[in-house]
Amino acid sequence: MRRIYYNITVTTLSVAVALLIGTVELLQVLAERLAGDGGFFSLLARLDFGALGYGVVGLFVLVWIASVVVWKAGRIEQRWSVFVRSD
């Protein structure tokens, strides 16, 4: 059950990160095509994906630590084990 919990946590974060990166890429293409100049578009043009990658790795570590704390402090295994049959 713990493995499923961690898999759901990591998969959810993976989907969120993929949506974030895809949105940034889409906005960069749109800014280039529409010749967008200004505060937001210049911020997108200066965005460093290397630094963003380090942030994503840090986010995965923080979410993993938070999920461990929630698992232990919330006693999720005891609360959900009543729904699991042991054959």
C-alpha positions as CSV (number, residue, x, y, z in Angstrom):
1,M,0.0,0.0,0.0
2,R,2.9,2.3,0.7
3,R,4.3,1.8,-2.8
4,I,1.0,2.7,-4.3
5,Y,0.9,5.9,-2.2
6,Y,4.4,7.0,-3.3
7,N,3.7,6.1,-6.9
8,I,0.5,8.2,-6.9
9,T,2.5,11.1,-5.3
10,V,5.4,10.9,-7.8
11,T,3.0,10.4,-10.8
12,T,1.0,13.4,-9.8
13,L,4.1,15.6,-9.5
14,S,5.4,14.2,-12.9
15,V,2.1,15.2,-14.6
16,A,2.2,18.7,-13.0
17,V,5.8,19.2,-14.1
18,A,5.1,18.0,-17.6
19,L,2.2,20.4,-17.9
20,L,4.3,23.3,-16.6
21,I,7.1,22.7,-19.0
22,G,4.7,22.1,-21.9
23,T,2.9,25.4,-21.1
24,V,6.2,27.3,-20.9
25,E,7.3,25.8,-24.3
26,L,4.0,26.7,-25.8
27,L,4.1,30.3,-24.5
28,Q,7.7,30.7,-25.8
29,V,6.6,29.6,-29.3
30,L,3.6,31.9,-29.2
31,A,5.7,34.8,-28.0
32,E,8.1,34.2,-30.9
33,R,5.4,33.8,-33.5
34,L,3.4,36.8,-32.3
35,A,6.6,38.9,-31.8
36,G,5.5,39.6,-28.2
37,D,7.6,42.1,-26.4
38,G,7.1,43.1,-22.9
39,G,7.6,42.1,-19.3
40,F,6.0,38.6,-19.4
41,F,7.4,37.7,-22.9
42,S,10.9,38.9,-22.0
43,L,10.8,36.8,-18.9
44,L,9.8,33.8,-20.9
45,A,12.7,34.5,-23.4
46,R,15.2,34.7,-20.6
47,L,14.0,31.5,-18.8
48,D,16.9,29.1,-18.3
49,F,15.8,25.4,-18.5
50,G,18.9,24.3,-16.8
51,A,18.0,26.2,-13.6
52,L,14.4,25.0,-14.1
53,G,15.6,21.5,-14.1
54,Y,17.4,21.9,-10.8
55,G,14.2,23.4,-9.4
56,V,12.3,20.3,-10.6
57,V,14.7,17.9,-9.0
58,G,14.5,19.9,-5.8
59,L,10.8,19.8,-6.0
60,F,10.8,16.0,-6.4
61,V,13.0,15.7,-3.3
62,L,10.7,18.1,-1.3
63,V,7.5,16.3,-2.4
64,W,9.1,12.9,-1.5
65,I,10.1,14.1,1.9
66,A,6.6,15.6,2.5
67,S,4.9,12.4,1.4
68,V,7.0,10.4,3.8
69,V,6.1,12.8,6.6
70,V,2.4,12.7,5.7
71,W,2.5,8.9,5.5
72,K,4.1,8.5,8.9
73,A,2.3,11.4,10.7
74,G,-1.1,10.7,9.2
75,R,-0.9,7.0,9.9
76,I,-2.3,6.3,6.5
77,E,-1.4,2.6,6.6
78,Q,-3.5,2.0,9.7
79,R,-6.4,4.0,8.4
80,W,-6.5,2.4,4.9
81,S,-5.5,-1.2,5.9
82,V,-9.1,-2.0,6.9
83,F,-10.0,-1.8,3.2
84,V,-7.3,-4.3,2.1
85,R,-8.1,-8.0,2.2
86,S,-5.3,-10.3,3.4
87,D,-5.8,-13.7,1.8
